[in-house]
């Protein structure tokens, strides 16, 4: 299930935490648009770096706008011989 705060893979499959702020994108998801593991988002990404009071670096990543959703087709291979095209179906 897609959440408003989601671990998102950026270049070379590095996982990082980001927040999608695009309300139009969330309306499409809430209306039933499919979005599955492996699908890709093209986004505007905002990275903000700051120092905490004790000097640690804090990096926040937000997505103010989703530009494009690329749905990747997940085709499961045929599991049984009778699933192959032209094969008679077993009853």
N, C-alpha and C positions, 0 to 999 in steps of 0.2 A: 504494500500500500504506500502510495506517495504521500509524504507529509510536507508541511510548509517549511520545516527545517529538515534537511535531508543530507546524508553523507553522499557527496557527489564526486564522481571521478573526473579529474581534469587530466590533461596531457599525460600520456604514458601510464594511465591507470593508477595514478596517485590519488588516494582517497583523502578528501579534505571536507571539512564541514562548511556548508554554505546555506544561505537563506534565500528562498525565491520570494521576491516582493511583488512580482507582477500580478496584480489582481485580475486582469483579463485572462491570463493563463490559468489561474485557479478557478475562475468561473467556467472555463472550458472543461477542466477536469471534473468539477462538481456536476456539470451537465452530462457527464458520461464519456467524454473523449478518452480513448484508451491510452494508457501510458504504462509500458511494461519494462522489466529489467532488460537492459541492452539497448533500449531506445536512446536516441541522442538528442540533446538540446543544443542549439546554437544560441548563445546569450550575450548580453552585455554584462560583463563581470566587473564589479567594483571591489577593489582591495584597499583596505584602510589599515595602516600600521601605526601603532603608538606604543609608548612605554608606560608600564604601570608604575605605581608609586614606589615599588621596590626595584624598579629598573628592568623588569622582564619585558621582552618584546611581546606585544599582543597584536595578532593579525586577524582581521575580520573580513570575510568574503560574503558579499551580497550580490544577488542577481536582480537588478531593478527591472529588467525587460527580457523576456524570452522572445527571440527573433524567429526561430523555426524549430519545429519538432520533427525529427526524422524517425519514423517507425521502422524498426528492424524486424523483418519477418523471421520468425523462429519456426523452421520446418523440422518436424520430428521425422526421423527416418522410419521407413516401414518396418514393423516389428514381426510380421508374419507373412509367409508366402502368399496367402490368399488376399493380402492387402495390396499386392502389386497390381498395376493396371492390366486388365485382360484376364486376370485369374478369377475362377468361379468363387463365389462367396460361400463360405461354410454356413450351414444352418445351425 
